[in-house]
Amino acid sequence: EKGWRRGVLLPNLSEVDTIEKQLKIALMKAGISPDEDYKIYRFTAKRYY
């Protein structure tokens, strides 16, 4: 997150297998450049079938 720009990436996506990919996708979704300062949050999710 940076200001009002936020990108959320849900866990357990088969094509996203590294932390670097997760961060790159979340920053891209938020429109944040990797060389900007930003905050990152971690969360867990429960799946209900």
C-alpha distance matrix in Angstrom:
0.0 3.7 6.3 7.1 5.6 4.6 6.9 9.2 12.1 15.1 17.3 20.8 20.7 23.8 22.8 19.7 21.6 19.7 16.5 16.2 16.5 13.9 11.3 12.7 12.7 9.1 8.2 11.2 10.4 7.3 9.6 8.0 11.0 11.5 13.1 10.4 9.0 5.5 5.0 6.3 8.3 11.7 13.9 17.4 19.0 22.6 24.6 27.5 30.2
3.7 0.0 3.8 6.1 5.3 6.8 9.7 12.6 15.5 18.7 20.9 24.4 24.0 27.0 25.6 22.6 24.5 22.4 19.2 18.4 18.8 16.7 13.7 14.5 14.9 11.8 9.7 12.3 12.1 8.4 9.4 7.4 10.1 11.3 12.0 8.6 7.4 5.0 6.5 9.1 11.6 15.1 17.5 21.0 22.7 26.3 28.3 31.2 33.8
6.3 3.8 0.0 3.8 5.6 8.0 11.6 14.3 17.7 20.6 23.2 26.8 26.4 29.7 28.5 25.6 27.7 25.8 22.7 22.0 22.2 19.9 17.1 17.9 17.9 14.6 12.8 14.9 14.1 10.3 11.3 10.2 13.1 14.9 15.3 11.7 10.4 8.5 9.3 12.0 13.8 17.3 19.3 22.7 24.1 27.6 29.5 32.1 34.9
7.1 6.1 3.8 0.0 3.8 6.4 10.1 12.8 16.4 19.1 22.2 25.7 25.1 28.5 27.4 24.9 27.4 25.9 23.1 22.6 22.2 19.7 17.5 18.0 17.2 14.0 12.8 14.2 12.5 9.0 10.5 10.7 14.2 16.3 17.4 14.1 13.4 11.0 11.4 13.2 14.4 17.6 18.9 22.1 22.8 26.1 27.8 30.1 32.7
5.6 5.3 5.6 3.8 0.0 3.8 7.0 10.3 13.6 16.8 19.8 23.1 22.2 25.4 24.0 21.6 24.1 22.8 20.1 19.3 18.7 16.5 14.3 14.4 13.5 10.5 9.2 10.4 8.9 5.2 6.9 7.4 11.1 13.3 14.9 12.0 12.0 9.6 10.5 11.7 13.3 16.3 17.8 20.8 21.6 25.0 26.4 28.9 31.3
4.6 6.8 8.0 6.4 3.8 0.0 3.8 6.6 10.1 13.1 16.1 19.5 18.8 22.1 21.1 18.6 21.1 19.9 17.4 17.1 16.3 13.6 11.9 12.7 11.4 7.9 7.8 9.6 7.4 4.6 8.0 8.3 12.0 13.3 15.6 13.3 12.8 9.6 9.4 9.4 10.4 13.0 14.3 17.1 17.8 21.3 22.7 25.4 27.8
6.9 9.7 11.6 10.1 7.0 3.8 0.0 3.8 6.7 10.0 13.0 16.1 15.2 18.5 17.4 15.0 17.7 16.8 14.7 14.5 13.2 10.4 9.4 10.1 8.1 4.7 6.1 7.5 5.0 4.3 8.0 8.8 11.9 12.7 15.8 14.3 14.3 11.1 10.8 9.5 10.3 12.0 13.1 15.5 15.9 19.3 20.3 23.2 25.4
9.2 12.6 14.3 12.8 10.3 6.6 3.8 0.0 3.8 6.5 9.7 13.0 12.5 16.1 15.7 13.3 16.0 15.6 13.7 14.5 12.9 9.6 9.7 11.3 8.8 5.8 8.8 10.1 7.5 8.0 11.7 12.3 15.2 15.3 18.5 17.3 16.9 13.4 12.2 9.9 9.4 9.9 10.2 12.1 12.2 15.5 16.6 19.5 21.7
12.1 15.5 17.7 16.4 13.6 10.1 6.7 3.8 0.0 3.8 6.5 9.5 8.8 12.3 12.1 9.8 12.5 12.6 11.3 12.4 10.4 7.1 8.6 10.2 7.5 5.9 9.6 10.6 8.7 10.3 13.5 14.1 16.3 15.9 19.4 18.9 18.7 15.4 14.2 11.3 10.7 10.0 10.1 11.1 11.0 14.2 14.8 18.0 19.9
15.1 18.7 20.6 19.1 16.8 13.1 10.0 6.5 3.8 0.0 3.8 6.9 7.2 11.0 12.0 10.1 12.4 13.3 12.5 14.5 12.5 9.2 11.5 13.4 10.8 9.6 13.4 14.3 12.2 13.9 17.2 17.8 20.1 19.4 22.9 22.4 21.9 18.6 16.8 13.6 12.0 10.2 9.0 8.7 7.8 10.7 11.1 14.3 16.3
17.3 20.9 23.2 22.2 19.8 16.1 13.0 9.7 6.5 3.8 0.0 3.8 5.8 9.1 10.8 8.7 10.0 11.2 10.8 13.5 11.9 8.9 11.8 14.1 12.2 11.5 15.2 16.4 15.0 16.8 19.9 20.0 21.7 20.5 23.9 23.8 23.2 20.0 18.1 14.5 12.7 10.1 8.9 7.7 7.3 9.9 10.4 14.1 15.8
20.8 24.4 26.8 25.7 23.1 19.5 16.1 13.0 9.5 6.9 3.8 0.0 3.8 6.1 8.8 7.7 8.5 10.9 11.8 14.5 12.5 10.5 13.9 15.7 13.8 14.1 17.8 18.5 17.3 19.6 22.4 22.7 24.1 22.7 26.2 26.6 26.2 23.2 21.5 17.9 16.3 13.5 12.3 10.4 9.6 11.0 10.4 13.9 14.8
20.7 24.0 26.4 25.1 22.2 18.8 15.2 12.5 8.8 7.2 5.8 3.8 0.0 3.8 5.6 5.5 7.7 10.4 11.8 13.7 10.9 9.5 13.2 14.0 11.7 12.8 16.4 16.3 15.3 18.2 20.6 21.3 22.5 21.4 25.1 25.7 25.8 23.1 21.9 18.5 17.6 15.4 14.6 13.4 12.4 13.9 12.8 16.0 16.4
23.8 27.0 29.7 28.5 25.4 22.1 18.5 16.1 12.3 11.0 9.1 6.1 3.8 0.0 3.8 5.6 6.7 10.3 12.8 14.4 11.6 11.3 15.1 15.6 13.7 15.5 18.8 18.4 18.0 21.0 23.1 23.7 24.5 23.1 26.8 27.8 28.2 25.7 24.8 21.4 20.7 18.4 17.9 16.4 15.5 16.6 15.2 18.1 17.9
22.8 25.6 28.5 27.4 24.0 21.1 17.4 15.7 12.1 12.0 10.8 8.8 5.6 3.8 0.0 3.8 6.0 9.2 11.8 12.4 9.1 9.9 13.4 13.0 11.3 13.9 16.7 16.0 16.0 19.3 20.8 21.4 21.9 20.6 24.3 25.6 26.4 24.3 23.9 20.8 20.8 19.0 19.1 18.4 17.9 19.5 18.3 21.3 21.2
19.7 22.6 25.6 24.9 21.6 18.6 15.0 13.3 9.8 10.1 8.7 7.7 5.5 5.6 3.8 0.0 3.8 6.0 8.1 9.0 6.0 6.3 9.9 10.2 9.0 11.2 14.0 13.9 14.2 17.0 18.7 18.9 19.3 17.7 21.3 22.5 23.1 20.9 20.4 17.2 17.4 15.7 16.2 15.9 16.1 18.3 17.9 21.2 21.8
21.6 24.5 27.7 27.4 24.1 21.1 17.7 16.0 12.5 12.4 10.0 8.5 7.7 6.7 6.0 3.8 0.0 3.8 7.1 8.7 7.0 7.8 11.2 12.0 11.7 13.7 16.2 16.7 17.4 19.9 21.5 21.1 21.1 18.9 22.3 23.8 24.1 22.1 21.4 18.1 18.2 16.1 16.8 16.4 17.0 19.1 18.9 22.3 23.0
19.7 22.4 25.8 25.9 22.8 19.9 16.8 15.6 12.6 13.3 11.2 10.9 10.4 10.3 9.2 6.0 3.8 0.0 3.8 5.3 5.3 6.4 8.8 10.0 10.9 12.6 14.5 15.6 16.8 18.7 20.2 19.1 18.8 16.1 19.2 20.9 21.1 19.4 18.9 15.8 16.3 14.6 16.2 16.5 17.9 20.5 20.9 24.6 25.6
16.5 19.2 22.7 23.1 20.1 17.4 14.7 13.7 11.3 12.5 10.8 11.8 11.8 12.8 11.8 8.1 7.1 3.8 0.0 3.8 5.5 5.0 6.2 8.6 10.0 10.6 12.3 14.2 15.4 16.6 18.2 16.7 16.6 13.8 16.7 18.0 17.8 16.0 15.3 12.2 13.0 11.6 13.8 14.8 16.8 19.9 20.9 24.7 26.3
16.2 18.4 22.0 22.6 19.3 17.1 14.5 14.5 12.4 14.5 13.5 14.5 13.7 14.4 12.4 9.0 8.7 5.3 3.8 0.0 3.8 5.4 5.2 6.1 8.6 10.0 10.6 12.2 14.3 15.5 16.3 14.7 13.9 10.9 13.9 15.8 16.3 15.1 15.3 12.8 14.6 14.1 16.6 18.0 19.8 23.0 23.9 27.6 29.0
16.5 18.8 22.2 22.2 18.7 16.3 13.2 12.9 10.4 12.5 11.9 12.5 10.9 11.6 9.1 6.0 7.0 5.3 5.5 3.8 0.0 3.8 5.5 5.1 6.1 8.5 9.9 10.5 12.2 14.3 15.2 14.5 14.2 12.0 15.5 17.1 18.0 16.4 16.7 14.1 15.4 14.8 16.7 17.7 18.8 21.8 22.1 25.7 26.8
13.9 16.7 19.9 19.7 16.5 13.6 10.4 9.6 7.1 9.2 8.9 10.5 9.5 11.3 9.9 6.3 7.8 6.4 5.0 5.4 3.8 0.0 3.8 5.6 5.4 6.2 8.6 10.0 10.7 12.4 14.3 13.6 14.2 12.3 15.9 16.7 16.9 14.7 14.2 11.2 12.1 11.3 13.0 14.2 15.4 18.6 19.3 22.8 24.4
11.3 13.7 17.1 17.5 14.3 11.9 9.4 9.7 8.6 11.5 11.8 13.9 13.2 15.1 13.4 9.9 11.2 8.8 6.2 5.2 5.5 3.8 0.0 3.8 5.5 5.2 6.1 8.5 9.9 10.6 12.1 10.6 11.0 8.9 12.3 13.0 13.2 11.2 11.2 8.8 10.7 11.1 13.6 15.7 17.3 20.8 22.0 25.6 27.4
12.7 14.5 17.9 18.0 14.4 12.7 10.1 11.3 10.2 13.4 14.1 15.7 14.0 15.6 13.0 10.2 12.0 10.0 8.6 6.1 5.1 5.6 3.8 0.0 3.8 5.6 5.3 6.1 8.7 10.0 10.5 9.5 9.2 7.6 11.3 12.6 13.9 12.5 13.5 11.8 14.1 14.7 17.0 18.9 20.1 23.5 24.2 27.6 29.1
12.7 14.9 17.9 17.2 13.5 11.4 8.1 8.8 7.5 10.8 12.2 13.8 11.7 13.7 11.3 9.0 11.7 10.9 10.0 8.6 6.1 5.4 5.5 3.8 0.0 3.8 5.5 5.1 6.1 8.6 9.8 10.1 11.0 10.5 14.3 14.9 16.0 14.0 14.6 12.6 14.1 14.5 16.1 17.6 18.2 21.3 21.7 24.9 26.3
9.1 11.8 14.6 14.0 10.5 7.9 4.7 5.8 5.9 9.6 11.5 14.1 12.8 15.5 13.9 11.2 13.7 12.6 10.6 10.0 8.5 6.2 5.2 5.6 3.8 0.0 3.8 5.5 5.1 6.3 8.7 8.6 10.5 10.2 13.8 13.4 13.9 11.3 11.4 9.4 10.8 11.8 13.5 15.5 16.4 19.8 20.6 23.9 25.7
8.2 9.7 12.8 12.8 9.2 7.8 6.1 8.8 9.6 13.4 15.2 17.8 16.4 18.8 16.7 14.0 16.2 14.5 12.3 10.6 9.9 8.6 6.1 5.3 5.5 3.8 0.0 3.8 5.5 5.1 6.0 5.0 6.7 6.9 10.4 9.9 11.0 9.0 10.4 9.6 12.1 13.9 16.2 18.7 19.8 23.4 24.4 27.6 29.5
11.2 12.3 14.9 14.2 10.4 9.6 7.5 10.1 10.6 14.3 16.4 18.5 16.3 18.4 16.0 13.9 16.7 15.6 14.2 12.2 10.5 10.0 8.5 6.1 5.1 5.5 3.8 0.0 3.8 5.4 5.0 6.1 7.4 8.7 12.1 12.1 14.0 12.4 14.0 13.3 15.5 17.0 18.8 21.0 21.5 24.8 25.3 28.3 29.8
10.4 12.1 14.1 12.5 8.9 7.4 5.0 7.5 8.7 12.2 15.0 17.3 15.3 18.0 16.0 14.2 17.4 16.8 15.4 14.3 12.2 10.7 9.9 8.7 6.1 5.1 5.5 3.8 0.0 3.8 5.6 7.8 10.4 11.8 15.1 14.4 15.6 13.4 14.2 13.3 14.7 16.1 17.3 19.2 19.3 22.5 22.8 25.6 27.2
7.3 8.4 10.3 9.0 5.2 4.6 4.3 8.0 10.3 13.9 16.8 19.6 18.2 21.0 19.3 17.0 19.9 18.7 16.6 15.5 14.3 12.4 10.6 10.0 8.6 6.3 5.1 5.4 3.8 0.0 3.8 5.4 8.9 10.8 13.5 11.9 12.8 10.5 11.6 11.5 13.4 15.5 17.1 19.6 20.2 23.5 24.4 27.2 29.2
9.6 9.4 11.3 10.5 6.9 8.0 8.0 11.7 13.5 17.2 19.9 22.4 20.6 23.1 20.8 18.7 21.5 20.2 18.2 16.3 15.2 14.3 12.1 10.5 9.8 8.7 6.0 5.0 5.6 3.8 0.0 3.8 6.6 9.6 11.9 10.5 12.5 11.2 13.4 13.9 16.3 18.7 20.6 23.2 23.8 27.2 27.9 30.7 32.5
8.0 7.4 10.2 10.7 7.4 8.3 8.8 12.3 14.1 17.8 20.0 22.7 21.3 23.7 21.4 18.9 21.1 19.1 16.7 14.7 14.5 13.6 10.6 9.5 10.1 8.6 5.0 6.1 7.8 5.4 3.8 0.0 3.8 6.4 8.4 6.9 8.8 7.9 10.7 11.6 14.7 17.3 19.8 22.7 23.9 27.5 28.7 31.7 33.8
11.0 10.1 13.1 14.2 11.1 12.0 11.9 15.2 16.3 20.1 21.7 24.1 22.5 24.5 21.9 19.3 21.1 18.8 16.6 13.9 14.2 14.2 11.0 9.2 11.0 10.5 6.7 7.4 10.4 8.9 6.6 3.8 0.0 3.8 5.4 5.4 8.6 9.1 12.3 13.3 16.8 19.2 22.0 24.9 26.3 29.9 31.1 34.3 36.2
11.5 11.3 14.9 16.3 13.3 13.3 12.7 15.3 15.9 19.4 20.5 22.7 21.4 23.1 20.6 17.7 18.9 16.1 13.8 10.9 12.0 12.3 8.9 7.6 10.5 10.2 6.9 8.7 11.8 10.8 9.6 6.4 3.8 0.0 3.8 5.6 7.9 8.6 11.4 11.9 15.5 17.6 20.7 23.5 25.3 29.0 30.3 33.7 35.6
13.1 12.0 15.3 17.4 14.9 15.6 15.8 18.5 19.4 22.9 23.9 26.2 25.1 26.8 24.3 21.3 22.3 19.2 16.7 13.9 15.5 15.9 12.3 11.3 14.3 13.8 10.4 12.1 15.1 13.5 11.9 8.4 5.4 3.8 0.0 3.8 6.7 9.0 12.3 13.7 17.5 19.9 23.3 26.3 28.4 32.1 33.6 37.1 39.2
10.4 8.6 11.7 14.1 12.0 13.3 14.3 17.3 18.9 22.4 23.8 26.6 25.7 27.8 25.6 22.5 23.8 20.9 18.0 15.8 17.1 16.7 13.0 12.6 14.9 13.4 9.9 12.1 14.4 11.9 10.5 6.9 5.4 5.6 3.8 0.0 3.8 6.3 10.0 12.2 15.9 18.9 22.1 25.5 27.5 31.3 33.0 36.3 38.6
9.0 7.4 10.4 13.4 12.0 12.8 14.3 16.9 18.7 21.9 23.2 26.2 25.8 28.2 26.4 23.1 24.1 21.1 17.8 16.3 18.0 16.9 13.2 13.9 16.0 13.9 11.0 14.0 15.6 12.8 12.5 8.8 8.6 7.9 6.7 3.8 0.0 3.8 7.2 10.0 13.6 16.8 20.2 23.7 26.1 29.9 31.9 35.2 37.8
5.5 5.0 8.5 11.0 9.6 9.6 11.1 13.4 15.4 18.6 20.0 23.2 23.1 25.7 24.3 20.9 22.1 19.4 16.0 15.1 16.4 14.7 11.2 12.5 14.0 11.3 9.0 12.4 13.4 10.5 11.2 7.9 9.1 8.6 9.0 6.3 3.8 0.0 3.8 6.6 10.1 13.5 16.7 20.2 22.5 26.2 28.4 31.6 34.3
5.0 6.5 9.3 11.4 10.5 9.4 10.8 12.2 14.2 16.8 18.1 21.5 21.9 24.8 23.9 20.4 21.4 18.9 15.3 15.3 16.7 14.2 11.2 13.5 14.6 11.4 10.4 14.0 14.2 11.6 13.4 10.7 12.3 11.4 12.3 10.0 7.2 3.8 0.0 3.8 6.7 10.3 13.4 17.1 19.6 23.4 25.8 29.0 31.9
6.3 9.1 12.0 13.2 11.7 9.4 9.5 9.9 11.3 13.6 14.5 17.9 18.5 21.4 20.8 17.2 18.1 15.8 12.2 12.8 14.1 11.2 8.8 11.8 12.6 9.4 9.6 13.3 13.3 11.5 13.9 11.6 13.3 11.9 13.7 12.2 10.0 6.6 3.8 0.0 3.8 6.9 10.2 13.7 16.3 20.1 22.5 25.8 28.6
8.3 11.6 13.8 14.4 13.3 10.4 10.3 9.4 10.7 12.0 12.7 16.3 17.6 20.7 20.8 17.4 18.2 16.3 13.0 14.6 15.4 12.1 10.7 14.1 14.1 10.8 12.1 15.5 14.7 13.4 16.3 14.7 16.8 15.5 17.5 15.9 13.6 10.1 6.7 3.8 0.0 3.8 6.7 10.4 13.2 16.9 19.5 22.8 25.8
11.7 15.1 17.3 17.6 16.3 13.0 12.0 9.9 10.0 10.2 10.1 13.5 15.4 18.4 19.0 15.7 16.1 14.6 11.6 14.1 14.8 11.3 11.1 14.7 14.5 11.8 13.9 17.0 16.1 15.5 18.7 17.3 19.2 17.6 19.9 18.9 16.8 13.5 10.3 6.9 3.8 0.0 3.8 7.2 10.3 13.9 16.7 20.1 23.1
13.9 17.5 19.3 18.9 17.8 14.3 13.1 10.2 10.1 9.0 8.9 12.3 14.6 17.9 19.1 16.2 16.8 16.2 13.8 16.6 16.7 13.0 13.6 17.0 16.1 13.5 16.2 18.8 17.3 17.1 20.6 19.8 22.0 20.7 23.3 22.1 20.2 16.7 13.4 10.2 6.7 3.8 0.0 3.8 6.8 10.3 13.3 16.6 19.7
17.4 21.0 22.7 22.1 20.8 17.1 15.5 12.1 11.1 8.7 7.7 10.4 13.4 16.4 18.4 15.9 16.4 16.5 14.8 18.0 17.7 14.2 15.7 18.9 17.6 15.5 18.7 21.0 19.2 19.6 23.2 22.7 24.9 23.5 26.3 25.5 23.7 20.2 17.1 13.7 10.4 7.2 3.8 0.0 3.8 6.9 10.0 13.4 16.5
19.0 22.7 24.1 22.8 21.6 17.8 15.9 12.2 11.0 7.8 7.3 9.6 12.4 15.5 17.9 16.1 17.0 17.9 16.8 19.8 18.8 15.4 17.3 20.1 18.2 16.4 19.8 21.5 19.3 20.2 23.8 23.9 26.3 25.3 28.4 27.5 26.1 22.5 19.6 16.3 13.2 10.3 6.8 3.8 0.0 3.8 6.6 9.8 13.0
22.6 26.3 27.6 26.1 25.0 21.3 19.3 15.5 14.2 10.7 9.9 11.0 13.9 16.6 19.5 18.3 19.1 20.5 19.9 23.0 21.8 18.6 20.8 23.5 21.3 19.8 23.4 24.8 22.5 23.5 27.2 27.5 29.9 29.0 32.1 31.3 29.9 26.2 23.4 20.1 16.9 13.9 10.3 6.9 3.8 0.0 3.8 6.5 9.9
24.6 28.3 29.5 27.8 26.4 22.7 20.3 16.6 14.8 11.1 10.4 10.4 12.8 15.2 18.3 17.9 18.9 20.9 20.9 23.9 22.1 19.3 22.0 24.2 21.7 20.6 24.4 25.3 22.8 24.4 27.9 28.7 31.1 30.3 33.6 33.0 31.9 28.4 25.8 22.5 19.5 16.7 13.3 10.0 6.6 3.8 0.0 3.8 6.4
27.5 31.2 32.1 30.1 28.9 25.4 23.2 19.5 18.0 14.3 14.1 13.9 16.0 18.1 21.3 21.2 22.3 24.6 24.7 27.6 25.7 22.8 25.6 27.6 24.9 23.9 27.6 28.3 25.6 27.2 30.7 31.7 34.3 33.7 37.1 36.3 35.2 31.6 29.0 25.8 22.8 20.1 16.6 13.4 9.8 6.5 3.8 0.0 3.8
30.2 33.8 34.9 32.7 31.3 27.8 25.4 21.7 19.9 16.3 15.8 14.8 16.4 17.9 21.2 21.8 23.0 25.6 26.3 29.0 26.8 24.4 27.4 29.1 26.3 25.7 29.5 29.8 27.2 29.2 32.5 33.8 36.2 35.6 39.2 38.6 37.8 34.3 31.9 28.6 25.8 23.1 19.7 16.5 13.0 9.9 6.4 3.8 0.0
